[in-house]
Amino acid sequence: MLGRIRRMRGWRRRWRARSRLQKMDLYSRGTLKVMLWFFLLTWSVLPIVAAGPQDPGVSALSLALLAVNIAQCVLGCRRIDPAYDHYLGHAVFPRRRLVAPVALLAVATALVAALAVVDARSVFPLLQMNLPIAVMVPYTLIVPIRTFLLHCLAYAALTTGVFAAAGVRGGQLLAPAPILLAVGAMMLPTVRPGAWGLRNMWQAEEAKDVQARLAVAEERLRFGRDMHDVLGRNLAVIALKSELAVELAERGRPEAVAQMVEVQRIARESQREVRELVRGYREADLAVELDGARGVLEAAGIDCTVSGPADGLPAGVQSALGWAVREATTNVLRHGNARSCAIRLAAADAVVTLVVENDGVPDHAPAAPGSGLAGLRERLAPMGGTLETARPGDRFRLTVTVPLRRPAELGEEVAAV
């Protein structure tokens, strides 16, 4: 009993760990597999049971057909995943894997023809409808629509020939062709639209990843250009003045000292400019980060509410809280499956408090804590800020507090008093 409970919890954890797109992918594949067994039950098992008592020969053929249909379902379910991967462009479906399903389809067709000869009853058209479904479902995803329809027409013609060769005459001989063509036509709107929509979603997801990588690359180029603009000219001047100072020193000229003093001044100026550049690059504007977090979360299908004023705070406090909003938003998107997120900002008693709370709590804590929150704590420490996490019920809460004045400033005031 405990083992079953642990397995069920494991399945639930693995399900919760999947993204929405991965869940939809798994749902689409599973639906097709369930559909194969549903058709087997309704169009194969029930008609044979409904036929009632039969002579030994008919019973043997019926059981043989049922065994072949079960084998078709097993193979069909195992072919759905590679067929889906082929349609989505993730892998190429090896055509040799169609040999066994086609062979079973030929055996099942021959058995239905034999049953139609020895026991001409009205239930056997249903058996004909179930014959090709286990092959058609994955085959619909492998070949183009035109090729699929032509192959369905060829199979209907071959089935009619097999029935004629077995001695079937009259209406039973004419029934297979329209039935099989109707089943083939039904498979197209049943299987392909869901796979087509899923493929578009995967392509959109890949496009987002490419866009994110391009944005990162563009930002790196921008930072590189800014760094080159800041340091390029100064380094060139430092190199020239250093060479001039060496030549003057070799000649024993006192002007070499003045040149090196100028080199020192330019180096310090360059250091100051680099610090300003890095500081501007690393600072995060709180209002921009709040708007960006709301837009990103809502685009991901998560209801986001933002409350509290973000204006009038010192630049350092805004930067620290902006980084906290950015990290919290990343965690909401990356961990769990949140449906709502609330961001609250409040200032009281010379302390600013930021609370980010969402309902996407994972079923289990990660094996190792991430570096994002640790880095955020290190960023808050010099300002006297704190970061706390909590899990009240089925929600996850991140609380960041930052004093409006640094501890050093408070210490100077106390000493002055």
C-alpha positions as CSV (number, residue, x, y, z in Angstrom):
1,M,0.0,0.0,0.0
2,L,2.8,2.4,0.9
3,G,4.6,1.5,-2.3
4,R,1.5,2.5,-4.3
5,I,1.2,5.8,-2.5
6,R,4.8,6.6,-3.2
7,R,4.4,5.7,-6.9
8,M,1.3,7.9,-7.1
9,R,3.2,10.8,-5.5
10,G,6.1,10.2,-7.8
11,W,3.8,10.4,-10.8
12,R,2.2,13.6,-9.4
13,R,5.6,15.2,-8.9
14,R,6.7,14.3,-12.4
15,W,3.5,15.7,-13.8
16,R,3.8,19.0,-11.8
17,A,7.4,19.3,-12.9
18,R,6.4,19.4,-16.6
19,S,5.8,22.7,-18.4
20,R,2.4,23.5,-19.8
21,L,3.6,22.7,-23.3
22,Q,5.0,19.4,-22.1
23,K,1.8,18.5,-20.4
24,M,-0.2,19.3,-23.6
25,D,2.2,17.2,-25.6
26,L,1.8,14.2,-23.3
27,Y,-2.0,14.7,-23.2
28,S,-2.2,14.7,-27.0
29,R,-0.1,11.5,-27.3
30,G,-2.0,9.8,-24.5
31,T,-5.4,10.7,-26.1
32,L,-4.5,8.9,-29.3
33,K,-3.3,5.8,-27.4
34,V,-6.5,5.7,-25.4
35,M,-8.5,6.2,-28.7
36,L,-6.9,3.0,-30.1
37,W,-8.1,0.9,-27.2
38,F,-11.5,2.6,-27.2
39,F,-12.0,1.6,-30.9
40,L,-10.8,-1.9,-30.1
41,L,-13.4,-2.3,-27.4
42,T,-16.4,-0.7,-29.2
43,W,-15.7,-1.8,-32.8
44,S,-14.0,-5.2,-32.2
45,V,-14.8,-6.7,-28.8
46,L,-18.4,-5.7,-28.5
47,P,-19.6,-6.8,-32.0
48,I,-18.1,-10.3,-31.4
49,V,-19.8,-10.5,-28.0
50,A,-23.1,-9.2,-29.4
51,A,-23.0,-11.9,-32.1
52,G,-23.9,-14.5,-29.4
53,P,-23.1,-18.2,-29.4
54,Q,-21.3,-19.4,-32.5
55,D,-20.0,-22.7,-33.9
56,P,-16.4,-23.7,-33.0
57,G,-15.0,-22.6,-36.4
58,V,-16.5,-19.1,-36.1
59,S,-15.4,-18.7,-32.5
60,A,-11.8,-19.7,-33.4
61,L,-11.7,-17.1,-36.1
62,S,-13.2,-14.5,-33.8
63,L,-10.7,-15.1,-31.1
64,A,-7.9,-15.1,-33.6
65,L,-9.1,-11.7,-35.0
66,L,-9.4,-10.3,-31.4
67,A,-5.8,-11.4,-30.7
68,V,-4.5,-9.8,-33.9
69,N,-6.4,-6.6,-33.1
70,I,-4.9,-6.5,-29.6
71,A,-1.5,-6.9,-31.1
72,Q,-2.2,-4.1,-33.5
73,C,-3.2,-1.8,-30.6
74,V,0.0,-2.6,-28.7
75,L,2.2,-1.9,-31.8
76,G,0.1,1.2,-32.7
77,C,0.6,2.7,-29.2
78,R,4.3,2.1,-29.5
79,R,4.4,3.8,-32.9
80,I,2.5,6.9,-31.8
81,D,5.4,8.6,-30.0
82,P,8.0,8.2,-32.8
83,A,5.3,9.3,-35.3
84,Y,4.6,12.4,-33.2
85,D,8.3,13.2,-33.0
86,H,8.5,12.8,-36.8
87,Y,5.6,15.2,-37.3
88,L,7.0,17.7,-34.8
89,G,10.4,17.5,-36.5
90,H,12.2,16.1,-33.5
91,A,13.3,12.8,-35.1
92,V,12.8,10.8,-38.3
93,F,10.4,7.9,-38.2
94,P,12.1,4.7,-39.5
95,R,9.9,3.2,-42.1
96,R,10.9,-0.3,-41.2
97,R,8.8,0.0,-38.0
98,L,5.7,-0.1,-40.3
99,V,6.5,-3.7,-41.4
100,A,5.0,-5.4,-38.4
101,P,1.8,-3.3,-38.2
102,V,1.2,-3.8,-42.0
103,A,1.7,-7.5,-41.7
104,L,-0.8,-7.7,-38.8
105,L,-3.3,-5.6,-40.8
106,A,-3.0,-8.1,-43.7
107,V,-3.7,-11.0,-41.3
108,A,-6.7,-9.2,-39.7
109,T,-8.1,-8.4,-43.2
110,A,-7.9,-12.1,-44.2
111,L,-9.6,-13.1,-40.9
112,V,-12.5,-10.7,-41.4
113,A,-12.9,-12.0,-45.0
114,A,-13.0,-15.5,-43.7
115,L,-15.6,-14.6,-41.0
116,A,-17.7,-12.8,-43.7
117,V,-17.8,-16.1,-45.7
118,V,-18.6,-18.5,-42.9
119,D,-20.9,-16.2,-40.8
120,A,-22.6,-13.5,-42.8
121,R,-24.1,-11.3,-40.1
122,S,-24.5,-7.5,-39.8
123,V,-21.9,-7.1,-37.1
124,F,-18.9,-7.6,-39.4
125,P,-18.9,-4.1,-41.0
126,L,-18.0,-2.8,-37.5
127,L,-15.0,-5.3,-37.5
128,Q,-14.0,-3.9,-40.8
129,M,-14.0,-0.3,-39.4
130,N,-11.6,-1.2,-36.7
131,L,-9.1,-3.0,-38.9
132,P,-6.8,-0.2,-40.1
133,I,-7.2,2.3,-37.2
134,A,-4.1,1.1,-35.3
135,V,-2.0,1.6,-38.5
136,M,-3.8,4.8,-39.7
137,V,-3.3,6.8,-36.5
138,P,0.5,6.9,-36.6
139,Y,0.6,6.7,-40.4
140,T,-1.4,10.0,-40.6
141,L,1.5,11.8,-38.9
142,I,4.2,10.3,-41.1
143,V,3.1,10.9,-44.7
144,P,1.5,13.9,-46.4
145,I,-2.3,14.1,-46.6
146,R,-2.4,13.3,-50.3
147,T,-0.2,10.2,-49.9
148,F,-2.3,9.1,-47.0
149,L,-5.6,9.3,-48.9
150,L,-4.1,7.5,-51.9
151,H,-2.9,4.7,-49.7
152,C,-6.3,4.5,-48.0
153,L,-7.9,4.1,-51.5
154,A,-5.3,1.4,-52.4
155,Y,-6.0,-0.5,-49.2
156,A,-9.8,-0.3,-49.8
157,A,-9.3,-1.7,-53.3
158,L,-7.0,-4.5,-52.0
159,T,-9.5,-5.4,-49.3
160,T,-12.3,-5.6,-51.8
161,G,-10.1,-8.0,-53.9
162,V,-9.4,-10.1,-50.8
163,F,-13.1,-10.4,-50.0
164,A,-13.9,-11.3,-53.6
165,A,-11.1,-13.9,-53.7
166,A,-12.5,-15.4,-50.4
167,G,-15.9,-15.8,-52.0
168,V,-17.8,-12.9,-50.5
169,R,-20.6,-11.7,-52.8
170,G,-23.3,-9.1,-52.8
171,G,-23.5,-6.2,-50.4
172,Q,-20.8,-7.6,-48.2
173,L,-18.4,-7.4,-51.1
174,L,-19.3,-3.7,-51.8
175,A,-19.3,-2.6,-48.1
176,P,-15.5,-2.6,-47.3
177,A,-14.5,0.1,-49.7
178,P,-16.8,3.0,-48.5
179,I,-16.3,1.9,-44.9
180,L,-12.5,2.0,-45.0
181,L,-12.5,5.2,-47.0
182,A,-14.8,6.8,-44.4
183,V,-12.5,5.6,-41.6
184,G,-9.4,7.0,-43.4
185,A,-11.1,10.4,-43.9
186,M,-12.1,10.4,-40.3
187,M,-8.5,10.0,-39.1
188,L,-7.3,13.2,-40.8
189,P,-9.5,15.7,-38.8
190,T,-9.1,13.6,-35.7
191,V,-5.3,13.2,-35.5
192,R,-3.6,15.9,-37.6
193,P,-5.2,19.1,-36.3
194,G,-4.0,18.4,-32.7
195,A,-0.5,17.5,-33.9
196,W,-0.5,20.6,-36.1
197,G,-1.4,22.9,-33.2
198,L,1.2,21.3,-31.0
199,R,3.9,21.7,-33.6
200,N,3.1,25.4,-33.9
201,M,3.3,25.8,-30.2
202,W,6.7,24.0,-30.1
203,Q,7.9,26.3,-32.9
204,A,6.7,29.3,-31.0
205,E,8.6,28.1,-27.9
206,E,11.8,27.6,-29.9
207,A,11.3,31.0,-31.4
208,K,11.1,32.5,-27.9
209,D,14.4,30.8,-26.9
210,V,16.1,32.1,-30.1
211,Q,14.8,35.6,-29.4
212,A,16.1,35.4,-25.8
213,R,19.5,34.3,-27.0
214,L,19.6,37.1,-29.6
215,A,18.6,39.6,-26.9
216,V,21.5,38.4,-24.7
217,A,23.9,38.5,-27.6
218,E,22.7,42.0,-28.5
219,E,23.2,43.2,-24.9
220,R,26.7,41.8,-24.9
221,L,27.5,43.6,-28.1
222,R,26.1,46.8,-26.7
223,F,28.1,46.4,-23.5
224,G,31.2,45.6,-25.5
225,R,30.7,48.7,-27.7
226,D,30.3,50.9,-24.6
227,M,33.4,49.4,-23.0
228,H,35.4,50.0,-26.2
229,D,34.2,53.6,-26.4
230,V,35.2,54.2,-22.8
231,L,38.6,52.4,-22.8
232,G,39.7,52.4,-26.4
233,R,40.9,56.0,-26.6
234,N,42.3,56.1,-23.1
235,L,44.3,53.0,-23.6
236,A,45.7,54.3,-26.8
237,V,46.8,57.5,-25.1
238,I,48.3,55.5,-22.2
239,A,50.3,53.4,-24.6
240,L,51.6,56.4,-26.5
241,K,52.5,58.4,-23.3
242,S,54.2,55.3,-21.8
243,E,56.4,54.8,-24.9
244,L,57.2,58.5,-24.8
245,A,58.1,58.3,-21.1
246,V,60.4,55.3,-21.8
247,E,62.2,57.2,-24.5
248,L,62.6,60.3,-22.3
249,A,63.8,58.2,-19.4
250,E,66.4,56.5,-21.6
251,R,67.7,60.0,-22.5
252,G,67.7,61.1,-18.9
253,R,65.1,63.8,-19.5
254,P,63.1,64.9,-16.5
255,E,60.0,65.3,-18.6
256,A,59.5,61.5,-18.3
257,V,58.1,61.9,-14.8
258,A,55.5,64.3,-16.1
259,Q,54.5,61.9,-18.7
260,M,54.1,59.0,-16.2
261,V,52.0,61.3,-14.0
262,E,49.7,62.0,-16.9
263,V,49.6,58.2,-17.6
264,Q,48.6,57.7,-13.9
265,R,45.8,60.4,-14.2
266,I,44.4,58.8,-17.4
267,A,44.5,55.3,-15.8
268,R,42.5,56.5,-12.8
269,E,40.0,58.4,-15.0
270,S,39.5,55.2,-17.0
271,Q,39.0,53.2,-13.9
272,R,36.3,55.7,-12.8
273,E,34.6,55.6,-16.1
274,V,34.5,51.8,-16.1
275,R,33.0,51.8,-12.7
276,E,30.3,54.2,-13.8
277,L,29.6,52.1,-16.9
278,V,29.3,48.9,-14.8
279,R,27.2,50.6,-12.2
280,G,24.8,51.8,-14.9
281,Y,24.7,48.4,-16.5
282,R,23.9,46.6,-13.2
283,E,21.4,49.0,-11.7
284,A,17.8,48.0,-12.1
285,D,14.9,50.5,-12.2
286,L,12.1,49.3,-9.9
287,A,9.2,50.7,-11.9
288,V,10.5,49.2,-15.1
289,E,11.1,45.9,-13.4
290,L,7.5,45.8,-12.0
291,D,6.0,46.6,-15.4
292,G,8.2,44.0,-17.0
293,A,7.3,41.4,-14.4
294,R,3.6,41.9,-14.9
295,G,3.9,41.8,-18.7
296,V,6.0,38.6,-18.6
297,L,3.8,36.8,-16.2
298,E,0.6,37.7,-17.9
299,A,2.1,36.6,-21.3
300,A,2.8,33.2,-19.6
301,G,-0.9,32.9,-18.6
302,I,-0.3,33.9,-14.9
303,D,-2.6,36.6,-13.4
304,C,-0.4,39.2,-11.9
305,T,-1.3,42.1,-9.6
306,V,1.1,44.9,-8.5
307,S,0.3,47.2,-5.6
308,G,2.2,49.9,-3.8
309,P,4.1,53.0,-5.0
310,A,7.5,52.5,-6.6
311,D,8.4,56.2,-6.9
312,G,10.4,58.4,-4.5
313,L,12.8,55.7,-3.3
314,P,16.6,56.2,-3.2
315,A,18.4,54.9,-6.3
316,G,20.2,52.2,-4.4
317,V,17.0,50.9,-2.8
318,Q,15.2,50.9,-6.2
319,S,18.1,49.0,-7.7
320,A,18.1,46.3,-5.0
321,L,14.3,45.9,-5.1
322,G,14.4,45.8,-8.9
323,W,16.8,42.9,-8.8
324,A,14.6,41.2,-6.2
325,V,11.5,41.5,-8.5
326,R,13.6,40.2,-11.5
327,E,14.8,37.1,-9.5
328,A,11.3,36.4,-8.1
329,T,9.7,36.6,-11.5
330,T,12.3,34.2,-12.9
331,N,11.5,31.7,-10.1
332,V,7.8,32.0,-10.6
333,L,8.2,31.1,-14.3
334,R,10.8,28.4,-13.7
335,H,9.5,26.6,-10.7
336,G,6.0,25.2,-10.1
337,N,2.9,26.0,-12.2
338,A,1.6,29.2,-10.8
339,R,-1.8,30.5,-11.9
340,S,-1.7,33.8,-9.9
341,C,1.0,36.1,-8.5
342,A,0.8,39.1,-6.3
343,I,3.6,41.7,-5.9
344,R,3.1,44.1,-3.0
345,L,5.4,47.1,-2.1
346,A,5.1,49.1,1.1
347,A,7.2,51.6,3.0
348,A,6.9,52.1,6.8
349,D,9.3,53.0,9.6
350,A,12.2,53.8,7.2
351,V,12.0,50.3,5.8
352,V,10.7,49.2,2.4
353,T,9.1,45.8,2.1
354,L,8.6,43.9,-1.1
355,V,6.4,40.7,-1.0
356,V,6.1,38.4,-4.0
357,E,3.5,35.6,-3.5
358,N,2.3,33.0,-5.9
359,D,0.4,29.7,-5.9
360,G,2.9,27.6,-7.9
361,V,4.5,25.7,-5.0
362,P,6.4,22.6,-6.2
363,D,5.6,19.3,-4.5
364,H,9.2,18.9,-3.3
365,A,12.0,21.2,-2.6
366,P,14.9,21.3,-5.0
367,A,17.9,19.1,-4.2
368,A,20.2,22.1,-4.0
369,P,19.3,25.7,-3.5
370,G,19.7,27.9,-6.5
371,S,22.3,30.6,-6.8
372,G,19.8,33.4,-7.6
373,L,18.5,33.9,-4.1
374,A,22.0,33.5,-2.6
375,G,23.3,36.2,-4.9
376,L,20.3,38.4,-4.0
377,R,21.1,38.0,-0.3
378,E,24.7,39.1,-1.0
379,R,23.4,42.1,-2.9
380,L,21.1,43.1,0.0
381,A,23.6,42.5,2.8
382,P,25.7,45.8,2.4
383,M,22.5,47.8,2.6
384,G,21.2,46.0,5.7
385,G,18.5,44.3,3.7
386,T,17.0,40.8,4.4
387,L,15.4,38.1,2.3
388,E,13.0,35.5,3.6
389,T,11.0,32.7,2.0
390,A,7.9,30.9,3.4
391,R,5.3,28.4,2.2
392,P,2.0,29.3,3.8
393,G,-0.4,26.5,2.7
394,D,-0.2,26.0,-1.0
395,R,1.5,29.3,-1.8
396,F,5.1,30.5,-1.9
397,R,6.1,33.9,-0.5
398,L,9.3,35.8,-0.9
399,T,9.8,38.8,1.4
400,V,12.5,41.4,0.9
401,T,13.1,44.3,3.4
402,V,15.5,47.2,2.6
403,P,16.1,50.1,5.0
404,L,15.9,53.5,3.4
405,R,19.3,54.5,4.9
406,R,22.3,52.3,5.0
407,P,23.6,51.0,8.4
408,A,26.7,53.2,8.1
409,E,24.6,56.3,7.8
410,L,22.5,55.3,10.9
411,G,25.7,54.7,12.8
412,E,27.0,58.2,12.0
413,E,23.8,59.7,13.2
414,V,24.0,57.8,16.5
415,A,27.6,58.9,17.0
416,A,26.7,62.5,16.3
417,V,24.0,62.3,19.0
